Amino acid sequence: MDLIDKRVVLTGGASGIGAAVLRRLADKGARCVHVADQNQAALSALISKLSPQCDIQGATLDVTDREALTNWFNAADAAMGGIDIVINNAGIMSGPVEFPETPIAAMMKVIDVNLIAMMLGTRLAVELMHARGIEGVVINTASVAAFNAMPADPAYAASKAGIVNFTQSCAPLAQSHGVRVVAICPGVTDTAIVPHDAAWLKPALASVQFLTPDDIVDAMVRVIGESELTASYVRVDNQRL
């Protein structure tokens, strides 16, 4: 599977890795993309700069609103006549207050955005693709934090570990529903989500070469094209300085 003429659903598409994904889809011939983000202004500005050959429909969406997320997926499926690729990319960290002082609401928000919305997005993707007989692929954005302790933000690390385990648990879906589910685990990537000023993170940031969002998109594109890869994860690691 490549990107040409594909119908795609993407969350968290206004900035960072999501914006790089959206640019790549438009540049490489995707037929149409339904993309959502909470930052309407940034998403609209990005879409205005992309190829008019790709039909891009932007939506303002809080992925933790489960009814809204479900309705958006169903509307995208109906509008495009099916979905070939779903990229569950929306993600956040807990914020500047380190654990155990991190507000409980902030921790729960991380789990809701990073993990619960991804699980619902995967389920909706599988149901909608299977109903139309589409052999599609779901890409879930995790992190190398899934494999490492993060004492300052354990909710984030736990959410990413959950994504990897959930994705691996989707192994039977390739055979039963014709849908592959794969997680991408980026290392430290130069996006706004990285808390550059956090004291606990500065030693790690000083010791690695940052990845770019396009590095992560390259990995996603490879995964989309590898028809035998399913219920697994692909790490994109930083080089040490």
Buried (B, 14 or more C-beta within 10 A) or exposed (E): BEBEEBBBBBBBBBBBBBBBBBBBBBEBBBBBBBBBBBBBEBBEEBBEEBEEEBBBBBBBBBBBEEEBBBEBBEEBBEEBEBBBBBBBBBBBBBBEEBBEEBEEEBBBBBBBBBBBBBBBBBBBBBBBBBEEEBBBBBBBBBBBBBBEEBEBBBBBBBBBBBBBBBBBEBBEBBEEBBBBBBBBBBBBBEBEBBBEEBEEBEEEBEEBEBBEBBBBBBBBBEBBEBEEBBBBBBBBEBEEE
